Amino acid sequence: MKKFECKNLGVDCPFQVQAEDAEEVVAKAEEHAAMAHNMPRGDETKNKIRAVIKDMV
């Protein structure tokens, strides 16, 4: 399982997403980032998200 939290990008936001694979996490997190934080969709945002995805133990 993989996990993303907005707070790991320095955003004061409680959003979290978990999924079996990183690409599913990226897709859901990118959607949230665009809707909630007005971040642009695309490679730059996806790469920022990928950089802070963590493995759940």
ChimeraX attribute file (.defattr): number of C-alpha atoms within 10 A of each C-alpha:
attribute: neighborCount
match mode: 1-to-1
recipient: residues
	/A:1	12
	/A:2	18
	/A:3	19
	/A:4	25
	/A:5	19
	/A:6	18
	/A:7	13
	/A:8	16
	/A:9	13
	/A:10	8
	/A:11	11
	/A:12	9
	/A:13	13
	/A:14	8
	/A:15	14
	/A:16	15
	/A:17	16
	/A:18	20
	/A:19	15
	/A:20	12
	/A:21	12
	/A:22	18
	/A:23	13
	/A:24	14
	/A:25	23
	/A:26	24
	/A:27	14
	/A:28	15
	/A:29	24
	/A:30	22
	/A:31	16
	/A:32	17
	/A:33	19
	/A:34	14
	/A:35	12
	/A:36	11
	/A:37	12
	/A:38	10
	/A:39	14
	/A:40	14
	/A:41	14
	/A:42	10
	/A:43	10
	/A:44	11
	/A:45	16
	/A:46	18
	/A:47	11
	/A:48	14
	/A:49	22
	/A:50	16
	/A:51	11
	/A:52	15
	/A:53	18
	/A:54	15
	/A:55	13
	/A:56	11
	/A:57	5
